[in-house]
Amino acid sequence: MAAGPPSTIDAMERDILSQPESFRRFRPPRSLPEARQRGAVFCGSGDSLASCMLAEAHSGHRARAADPHELAELPRPAAGDVYVVSVSGRTEAGVAAARAARRAVAVTSDARSRLAGACGSVIPLRFENSDAVTAGTSSFLDSALTCMSLVGAFPGGAGAGAAGSAFSRAGSEAEGLARLLARRRPVTFLGSAHTYPLAMYAAAKMHEVLGAPARYERTEQFSHMGLFSASPGDAVVVLDGRRTAYNSRLADALADAGLAAAFPDPGPAGRAPGVRQALFYAFVAQLVPLALARKEGRRDCHFVASKRLLRASDGMIYVPAGARRRKAGRGAAAGRPPRRIGGPRA
């Protein structure tokens, strides 16, 4: 009996488990001087946008994060450098943003991609993952660390064991969250400043892996808006494990509203913004849907199995081959080989 295609859930698990070792091998690019961070724009779609938002937060908002489609539609190009983050280097919005920029840098795993060809230079992503198309895990880690490094958020003292300890703690927290979310759906992820991008990433993994309804919101804004569409029994996961007066009030308010609240705690080393905190919450965001997929006996990520949705997504993200040939040669950077700097889907 012939073996079926490989399980994308198995592939995702292998990629997740490889990340502590990938972190140890990660070599950050040189940080931008503060003067160059001012006016710099990081743009990307999906997981890559979360990486860009981490760069904005860790730069102290000197740099900005933007949607590439919106950036390409601006009447005037951005004044500073535009860092276009795309793992595949094939997203049409990213290529359009690069062509509209005065100075564009590609952050991509494919130095021969259309995006790289539209940019003046390339910062390569060097993550290792399986050949299967699956929800972004190791690719996200590499792009997030690269973007954070460019704004100086990757200190040499991060330590070789930082990823291992964050991964171990995230595994313990994810077990409890998976038990909670197995009984309670939908879920809203909340984050503030440095963790809001990771709340968005966590919701994305619930969509992609499980096809489950999930929302994300800024912690303060949830009490003003999203709270009013929540129902008793819904789950709220707050990506801020610090013991603060604000969080105590929030926990009491959520309990009073009949919501199941969880505050996954990164431990003392990860409570302050930085690499350890980002690693912990990224690992939680990956391990929770993986655990739920295992509980449900899934072989494949929801987005891979949902062929019609995947076709619709690909049709918007990537340009059909015929349209690509018609566009070939456009843009000031077309055909110019990119300059290499330093050492799937979106």
C-alpha positions in Angstrom: 0.0 0.0 0.0 1.5 3.3 -1.1 2.3 5.8 1.6 0.3 9.0 1.4 1.7 12.5 1.3 3.7 13.6 4.3 1.7 15.2 7.2 2.1 19.0 7.3 1.4 18.8 11.1 4.4 16.5 11.4 6.5 18.9 9.3 5.4 21.9 11.4 6.3 20.0 14.6 9.8 19.3 13.2 10.3 22.9 12.3 9.2 24.1 15.8 11.5 21.6 17.5 14.5 22.8 15.4 14.2 26.4 16.5 16.3 26.4 19.7 19.3 25.1 17.6 18.5 27.6 14.8 18.6 30.4 17.4 22.1 29.3 18.4 23.3 29.5 14.8 21.6 32.8 14.1 24.0 35.6 13.1 22.3 39.0 13.4 22.9 41.7 10.7 24.6 44.9 11.8 22.2 47.3 13.6 21.2 50.5 11.9 22.4 53.7 13.5 19.6 55.6 15.2 19.7 58.3 12.6 19.0 55.7 9.9 16.2 54.1 11.9 14.3 57.4 11.8 12.4 57.3 8.6 13.0 53.7 8.0 10.0 51.6 7.1 9.6 47.9 7.5 6.8 46.3 5.5 5.5 42.8 5.0 2.4 40.7 4.9 1.1 38.1 7.3 3.8 36.7 9.6 6.2 39.2 8.0 4.1 42.1 9.1 4.4 40.8 12.7 8.2 40.8 12.3 8.0 44.4 11.0 5.8 45.5 13.9 8.4 44.0 16.3 11.1 46.2 14.6 8.9 49.3 15.1 8.3 48.5 18.8 11.9 47.6 19.6 13.2 50.8 17.8 11.2 52.9 20.2 9.0 53.8 17.2 11.9 55.5 15.4 11.2 53.0 12.5 7.7 52.3 11.3 5.9 49.2 10.2 3.6 49.4 7.2 1.4 47.3 5.0 3.2 46.9 1.6 0.1 47.3 -0.5 -0.7 50.6 1.3 2.9 51.7 1.0 3.0 51.1 -2.7 -0.2 53.2 -3.1 1.1 56.3 -1.4 1.3 59.4 -3.7 4.9 59.9 -2.7 7.6 57.3 -1.9 8.8 56.9 1.6 11.7 59.2 2.4 13.8 56.7 4.2 15.0 53.1 3.5 12.2 50.6 3.0 12.9 47.1 4.3 10.6 44.7 2.4 10.2 41.5 4.4 9.0 38.4 2.4 10.2 34.9 3.1 9.4 33.7 -0.4 10.3 37.0 -2.2 7.3 36.4 -4.4 4.5 38.5 -2.8 3.2 41.0 -5.3 2.5 43.6 -2.7 6.1 43.4 -1.5 7.5 43.7 -5.0 5.2 46.7 -5.7 6.4 48.4 -2.4 10.0 47.9 -3.4 9.5 49.4 -6.8 7.7 52.4 -5.4 10.5 53.1 -2.8 13.5 55.4 -3.3 15.8 52.9 -1.6 14.6 49.3 -0.9 16.2 46.4 0.9 14.8 42.9 0.5 14.7 40.7 3.6 14.1 37.3 2.1 15.2 33.7 1.9 15.6 33.8 -1.9 18.3 36.2 -3.2 17.2 35.4 -6.8 13.5 36.2 -6.3 11.5 39.0 -7.9 11.6 40.9 -4.7 15.4 40.7 -4.6 15.6 41.9 -8.2 13.4 44.9 -7.4 15.6 46.0 -4.5 19.1 47.5 -4.3 20.3 45.1 -1.7 19.4 41.9 0.2 19.5 40.7 3.7 19.3 36.9 3.5 17.1 34.8 5.8 18.9 31.5 6.5 16.4 29.4 8.4 16.2 25.7 7.9 12.8 24.0 7.6 11.1 21.1 5.9 10.2 21.0 2.3 6.4 20.8 3.1 4.3 24.0 2.9 3.1 24.6 6.4 2.3 27.4 8.9 5.3 29.7 9.3 7.4 28.9 12.4 11.2 28.8 11.8 10.8 31.3 9.0 9.0 33.7 11.3 11.7 33.3 14.0 14.4 34.1 11.5 12.6 37.2 10.0 11.6 38.4 13.5 15.1 38.2 14.9 16.5 39.8 11.7 14.1 42.8 11.9 14.7 43.2 15.7 18.5 43.0 15.1 18.4 45.8 12.6 17.0 48.2 15.3 19.5 47.0 17.9 17.3 44.6 19.9 19.6 41.6 19.7 22.3 42.2 22.3 25.3 39.9 22.4 24.3 38.8 25.9 21.1 37.1 24.6 22.9 33.8 25.4 23.1 30.5 23.7 20.6 29.0 26.1 18.0 31.8 25.8 16.0 29.9 23.2 16.2 26.6 25.0 15.0 28.0 28.3 12.2 30.0 26.6 11.1 26.9 24.6 11.0 24.7 27.7 8.9 27.3 29.6 6.7 27.9 26.6 6.0 24.2 26.3 4.8 24.0 29.9 2.6 27.1 29.5 1.2 25.8 26.1 0.0 22.6 27.7 -2.3 24.4 30.0 -3.5 26.8 27.3 -4.3 24.0 25.0 -6.5 22.4 27.7 -8.2 25.7 28.2 -8.8 26.4 24.5 -9.9 22.8 23.8 -13.0 23.6 25.8 -13.4 27.3 25.0 -13.5 28.9 21.6 -13.2 31.5 20.2 -10.1 33.1 21.7 -8.8 36.6 21.8 -5.1 37.3 22.2 -4.1 40.6 23.8 -0.8 42.3 23.7 0.8 45.7 24.5 3.7 47.5 22.7 6.3 44.7 22.2 3.8 41.8 22.5 1.0 43.1 20.3 2.8 41.8 17.1 3.0 38.4 18.8 -0.7 38.5 19.6 -1.4 39.0 15.9 1.0 36.1 15.1 -0.8 33.9 17.6 -4.2 34.5 16.1 -2.7 33.8 12.6 -1.5 30.4 13.7 -5.0 29.5 15.1 -6.4 30.5 11.7 -3.9 28.6 9.6 -3.4 25.4 11.6 -7.0 24.9 12.9 -9.2 27.2 10.9 -10.4 28.4 14.3 -11.9 31.8 15.0 -9.3 34.0 16.8 -8.9 37.7 17.3 -6.1 39.9 18.5 -6.3 43.4 20.1 -4.2 45.8 22.1 -4.7 45.1 25.8 -6.0 48.5 26.7 -8.3 48.7 23.6 -10.0 45.4 24.4 -11.8 47.0 27.3 -13.1 49.7 25.0 -14.1 47.6 22.0 -13.6 43.8 21.7 -14.9 43.1 25.2 -18.5 44.0 24.0 -18.6 41.2 21.4 -17.3 38.5 23.8 -19.6 35.9 25.3 -19.4 34.1 28.6 -17.0 31.2 28.3 -14.9 32.8 25.6 -11.1 32.7 26.3 -8.8 35.6 26.5 -5.0 35.1 26.5 -3.0 38.1 27.6 0.6 38.1 26.4 1.9 39.9 29.4 2.7 37.7 32.4 4.0 40.5 34.7 2.4 40.9 38.1 1.1 44.4 37.9 -1.8 46.3 39.3 -3.2 46.8 35.8 -3.1 43.1 35.1 -4.7 42.3 38.4 -7.6 44.6 37.6 -7.8 43.1 34.1 -8.0 39.6 35.5 -10.7 40.5 37.9 -12.7 42.3 35.2 -12.5 39.4 32.8 -13.5 36.9 35.5 -16.5 39.2 36.4 -17.5 39.2 32.7 -17.5 35.3 32.7 -14.4 35.1 30.4 -11.7 32.5 30.9 -8.4 34.5 31.1 -4.9 33.2 30.9 -1.6 35.1 31.4 1.2 32.9 30.1 4.3 33.9 32.1 7.7 34.0 30.4 9.5 34.0 33.8 11.7 36.7 35.3 14.2 36.7 32.3 11.4 37.3 29.8 9.2 39.8 31.5 11.1 42.8 30.2 10.9 43.5 26.4 13.7 41.8 24.5 14.7 38.7 22.7 13.8 36.3 25.5 10.3 37.7 25.7 9.7 37.6 22.0 11.0 34.0 21.8 8.7 32.8 24.6 5.5 34.3 23.2 6.4 33.2 19.6 6.9 29.6 20.9 3.6 29.7 22.8 1.9 30.9 19.7 3.2 27.9 17.8 2.9 25.2 20.4 -0.7 25.8 21.4 -2.3 25.2 17.9 0.1 22.3 17.4 -1.1 20.7 20.7 -4.7 21.3 19.7 -4.1 19.8 16.2 -2.7 16.7 17.8 -5.7 16.5 20.2 -8.0 16.6 17.2 -6.1 14.0 15.2 -5.3 16.4 12.4 -2.7 15.3 9.7 -2.6 18.7 7.9 -2.8 22.3 8.6 -6.3 23.7 7.9 -5.1 26.2 5.2 -3.3 23.4 3.3 -6.4 21.1 3.4 -8.8 24.0 2.5 -8.1 24.0 -1.3 -10.6 26.7 -2.3 -9.4 29.1 0.4 -5.8 28.4 -0.5 -6.5 29.1 -4.2 -8.2 32.4 -3.2 -5.3 33.4 -1.0 -2.6 32.5 -3.5 -4.6 34.4 -6.2 -4.4 37.6 -4.2 -0.8 37.2 -2.8 1.0 36.0 -5.9 0.9 37.2 -9.6 -0.1 34.6 -12.2 2.7 33.7 -14.6 1.1 35.5 -17.6 0.6 38.7 -15.7 4.2 38.5 -14.4 5.6 38.3 -17.9 3.6 41.4 -18.9 5.1 43.3 -16.0 8.7 42.1 -16.5 11.2 44.9 -16.9 9.1 47.6 -15.2 10.6 49.6 -12.4 13.9 51.4 -12.0 15.5 48.3 -10.3 14.3 45.7 -12.8 17.1 43.5 -14.0 19.7 45.0 -11.7 21.4 42.3 -9.5 20.8 43.1 -5.8 23.7 43.8 -3.5 24.0 41.1 -0.8 24.2 42.4 2.9 25.7 40.3 5.7 26.1 37.0 6.1 7.0 29.1 1.1 4.7 31.7 1.5 4.7 35.5 2.5 
